[in-house]
Amino acid sequence: MLHKVPFLLLLMAGGCARVSISGGGVFATFGNQHEASRDDAQEFSIKPGEKLKGDLSNASIRVQTGGASLKKSSIKARFTTFGETAAEASANLDKCKLRVERADDGVTIAIDADDLEFKSGVVVIRRSPNVQLEVTIPDGVALALSTASGSISAKGPFAASKVSSKYGSIELSYVDGDAVAFSGSGHVQISNIDGAKTIDAKSAYGAVSIHDASGEKLKAESSSGSIEINDAKAASIDARTSYGSIRIARVEGELRAKSGSGHIELIKSTFKDASIETSYGSISASEISGDLEATSSSGKVNINDFKGGIRAKSGYGSVSLDGVIAGGLSASSTSGSVTVHARDGSTMTERWDVESGYGNLVLELPAAFYCDLNAATSYGSIDCDFSVLTKGGKNKKNSTLKGTLNPEAKPSEGAALHALKLTTASGNIQIHRR
């Protein structure tokens, strides 16, 4: 019986395929390939402020600068082609051409090259030549480069630039102005960016990193890779990944970070407000200043050495907070414990809520803390180091405590008395004095 067999054959470097279909199967053998190489070079003129463009198919590209006063720019190309015979490889090499074309706004680089076809019966396999480019240009040129499967490495100073690769990695550094980099599946790194309205790094399946960058809007995104942002300042900072971790350090600006299933870490950062969220990972933050909202559906939330208002929530993990609370507090877990250490200098300007569905609550407060306390547990006990001017006392099961906490610490006549609510369904509640 003859079977139709669908298949995908990927031809890797170093071997060519011979494929035949016989009877009910597919049979492939690999023999030695021949290859041929040639180096080309051209000089051209391009000025700072002009644009270097190129849609370069499968080329790998390296761009460097030679100073603002560089008289002649240059491009070096190495072509490598393949064939079943040396003559075929050489013939394919002859078809490879490097073109440098002048336009009104700058220079366009182009590659002329034919794919090599291997045929066997109904099977056709194509392989593209390997192209390596090295470009040297003056400082201050803008880049608009793309390649299909090669990598791009560009170190400036450049003007505003945009580079992309479908399957290769991207490195773009030292840009004065907007910096945009995209890869379909490779790593993307942007660094040393200044004066930008937009800093945008994106990879579909690779890691993304942004370092030493300042601008109005900064965005890092990956579908399944990790994200790292260090030493960045922007009015808006946005980091998103579906299946990777996020690490953010030494940033300043309004912050949004979201991961579908990875850990999020935030350290040594300042912001007016920040929101970090993960569905299936943990959250940790330390040495931060500003109002923070941290949410994990199933992981732990640990926030240490902070100053600002805070909202922290975990679905199935513990929540631990340790810092100077300046403003509001909301800390909750559906089934884990919640621990809050409010350091000296913490102040209430609105209601505080600490809650767990099935865990213990531990709250440590400054010695002079003053509030309207409402603590309740359905299946546990309450212990409090402070005196409480009660509104009806503890019930006989010792599971509720309501009243003015630390009444002797009332700062002045007419001072606001804000509410502190502590609630757990089946845990103990402990209120300690620092």
N, C-alpha and C positions, 0 to 999 in steps of 0.2 A: 504494500500500500504506500502511496506517495503522500507525505505529510507536508503541509505548508508550515515552515518554521520562521516566525518573526524573530529578528535579532538585531542587535546593535553592536558593531565591531569598532572598537577604538584603536587606532593605529598609533603606537607609541614610538618615540625616538629610538633608533637603533635597530629596527626590524621592519620589513614590509610583509604584507599579508598575501597569501595565496589561498583563495577560498573556492571550494567546489561544492556543489549540491548533488548528491547521488542517493538513490533509493529513498530512505525516509530520514536522512540526517544531513547536518551541515558539518563540513570538515574544513579546518583551517591549518595551514602550516606557515611558519615564519622563517624567512631567509634573511641574509645580510643585505642591508641597504648600502648604496654608495652615496656619498655626499660631496658637494663642491662648495667652496667658500671664496668670497671676494670682498675686499675693502674698497669703499669709495669715500671721497671727501669733497666738500664744496665750501667756498666762502661766499658770504652774502652780507648785505648791509641792512641793519634794523636799528631804529633809534629808541631811546627811552620813551615810554608812553605809547609806542606802537604795539601791535599784537602779533604774537607768534601762534599760528593756527596749524592744525593738522588732524585729519581723521585717518589714522594710520593702521587700520586693520589689525594685524597680528604682531606689530612691532613692540618691542620693549624700548622705553625712552628714558634717557638720563639728560637732565637739563641743569646747567650750572651757569653762573655769571662770572664775568671777567672784569668787573668794574664799570663805572658810568662812562669812562673815557675810552672804552674798548673800540678800536677803529674798525676791525673786521670781525664779524661773527662767523662761526664755522659749524659744520655738521659732518660728523663721521658716521659712516654706515658699514656694518658688516652683514652681508647676505650669505645665508647657508641654505642650499637647496638639496634635494634628494632624488634618487632615481634607482631603478632596478639595475642599471648599468652606469659606469662612469660617464659614458657619453651622454646618457639621458640626464644625469645630474648636471653636467656641464651645460647642456642645452637649456635646461631650466634656469640655470644661473644667468645665462645671457639675456634672458627675458626680464630680469630684475633691474629696475631703474630707479634712481633717486632724483626727484624733481624739487627744485626750490623756486617758487613763483612769487613775484612781487605784486602786491595789491595796494590800494590807496591807504588802507589802515594798517599795513604791516606786511608780513611774509607768511606764505602757506607752504608747508612741507607735504609732499605726496610720495607714495611708493607705488610703482608699477610692478606687479609680480603675478604670475599665474599659479594656481594650485596644481599640484601633481595628482594625477588620477591613476589608481591601480584598479584594473578590471579583471574579473573572473566570472564568466557567465553573466548572470543578472546582477552581480554584486559590483558596486562602484565605491571605492574608498578614496577620499580626497585628503591630501595633506598640504598645508601651506608652507611656504618658505619661512625660515627663521630670520628675523630682522632685528638687529641691535643698533640703536641710534644713540649718539652722544652729541649734544648740542651745547655750544658756548655762545652766550649773548651778553649784551651790556646789562647793567643794573637797570631796573625800572621798566622792563618790558612786561606786558601782560600776556598770560598764557591762555590758550583755548585749545587744549589737546585731548584727543581720545584715542583709545586703542581697543581692540576686541579681546585679545587674550594675553597681551603682554602687560608688564608692569610699567609704572611711571614713577620716577624719582626726580624731584625738582627742588633745588635749593637756591633761593634768590640772593639778593632782594629782587622781587617782582612787583609789578603793579597788580591790580585786582585780577584774579586768575580763576579759571575753571578747568578741572581735569577729570577724566573718567576712564574706566576700564571695565569691560564686561566680566572678565575672569581673572584679572591680575591685581596685584597690590598697588596702593597709591601712597606716596610720601610727598607732601607739599609743605615747604617751610620758607619763612622769611618773605611775607607778603605784606605790602602796605596797601590795604584796601580789602575788598571782599575776597573770601577764599571759599571755594566750593569744590568738593571732591566726592566722587561716587565710584564704588566698585560693586559688581554683581555678586562676587563671592570672595574677594580678597580683602586683606587688611587695609584699613584706611587710617592714615596718620596726618594730622595737620598741626603745625607748630609755628611759634614766633610770628603771630599775626597782629597787626596794629592798624588802628584807624578804620576798621571794617564796619559796615552796616550789617552785613550778613557773614557769618562763619558757619558753614554747613558741611558736615562729614557724614556720609552714609554708606553702609554696606548691607547687601541683602543677607549674606551668610558669613561674613567675616567680622573680626574685631574692629572697633573704632576708638581712636584716641585723639584728644585735642590737648595741647600743652602750650603754655605761655601765649595766651591769646587775649585780645581785648577788642570789643566792638559793641554794637547795639543789640544784636540778636545772635546767639550761639546755639547751634543744634547739633546733637550727635545721635545717630539712629542706626540700629541693626536689627534684623529679623531674628537672628539666632546667635549672634556673637556678643562678646563682652564690650563694655564701654568704660573708658577712663578719661576723666577731665581733670587736669591739674593746672594750677596757677593761671586762672582765667578770670576776666572781669567783663561783665556785660549787663545791660539792663535786663535782658531775659536769657536764661540758660535752660535748655530743654534736653534731657537725655532719656532715650527710650529704647528698650530691647524686649523682644518677645520671649527669648529663652536664655538670656545671658545675665551675667552679673554687672553691677554698676559700681564704680569707685570714683568719688569726687573729692578733691582735696584742694584747699587754698583757693577757693573761688569767692567772688563777690557779685551779687546780683540776685534778682528774683529767680528762684530755682524750681524746676519741675523735673522729677526723675521717676520713671516707671519701668518695672520689669515684670514680665509675665510669670517667671519662675526662678529668678536668680536673687542672690544676696545683694543688698545695697549698703554701701559704706560712705559716710559723709564725715569729713574731718577738717578742722581748722578753716572754717568758712564763715562768712558774714553775709547776711541777707536781710531784707525787710520782711519777707515771708518766703517759705519754702514748703513744697509738698513732695514727699517721697512715698512710693507705693509699690508693693510687690505682692503677687498672688500666692506664691508658694516658696518664698525665701524669707530670710531673716533681715532685720534692719539694725545697723549700728551707726551711731553718730557720736562725735566727741569734739570738744573745743570749738563750739559753734555759737553764733550770736544772731538772734532774730526769732521771729515767730515761726514755729515748725509744726507741720502736720505729717505724721508718720503712720502708715497703715500697712499691716501684713495680714493676709487672710489666714495663714497657718503657721507663720514663723515667729520667733522671738523678736521683741523690739527693745533695744538697749540704747538709751540716750544719756551720755555722761558729759559733765563739765560744760554745761550750756547756760545761756542767759537769754530769756525771752518767754513769750507765751508758748504753750505746747498742747497739742492734741495727739495722743498716741493710742493706737488701737491694734489688737491682735485677735484673730478669730479663735485660734487654738494654741497660742503660745503665751509665754509670760511677757509682762511689760515691766521694765525697770527704768526709772528716771532719777537722775542725780544732778542737780544744778540750781541756779538762781532762777526762780520762776517769777517773771516780771509780766503780769497780766493774767490771762486765763489759763486754766488747767483742765484737761479732760483726758483721763487715762482709763482704759478699759480692756478687758479680755473676756471672751466668751467662756473659756474654760481654764485659763491659767491664772497664776498669781499676779498681783500688781503691787509694785514697790515704788514709793516716791520719797526721795530724800530732797526736801526743800532747803537749800543752803541759806545761811545768813544773808540778808539782803532781799530775800523773796518777799513780794508784796502782792496782795489781792486787790485787783481793780474790778473784778467781776466774780461770778460764782465758780467754784472749783468742784469737779465731779470725778470721783474715783470709784470704779465699779468692776466687779467680776461675777460671772455666772456661777462658776464652781471652783473658785480659788480664794486664797487668803489675801487680805489687804494689809499692807504695812506702810504707814505714813510717818515720816520724821519731819518735825517742824522746828523753826527757830524758837528760842526760849521766850521771846516777846510776841509770839504770834497770837492773833486775836481774830475770832470769827464766830459765825453762827453755825454750830455743828449739828448735823443730822446723820447719825450713823446707825445702820441697821443690818442685821444678818438673820437669815431664816433658820440656819442650822449651824450656829457657832457662837463664840463669845466675843466680847469687846473688852480690851484693856487700854487704859488711857493714862499717860503720865501727867497730864494737865488737870487742873481743877476745872469743873464744868458747872456753871450755874444752870441747873436743869429746868426744863419746862414740864415736869411731871415725873422725873426720875427714870431710873432704869426699870424695865419690867422684870418680873420675877425670874424670867429665863436669862436675864442678863444679855439680851440680844438687841436692844435698842438704847441709844444714848442721844438725847437732844438737849440743846441749850447753848449758852454762851461759853465758848472755850476760852480759858485764861482771862476771866473778866478783869482781874487786877492789872492786866497789861493794856487796858483801854488807853490809847494814846492821848486823846483829848476829848473834851465835850463836843458832841455832835459828829464824831468820827464815824465813817461808814462801817457798817457791820455786814460783811459779805458772807454768803452761804458756802459752807463746805459740806458736800454730801458724799457719804461713803456707804456703798451698798454691795452686799454679796449674798448670793442665794444659799451657799452651803460652806462658807469658810469663816475663819476668825478675822477679827479686825484689831490691829494694834496701832496706837497713836503714841509716838515717842517724842520726847523733848530733846533737842540737840544739845 
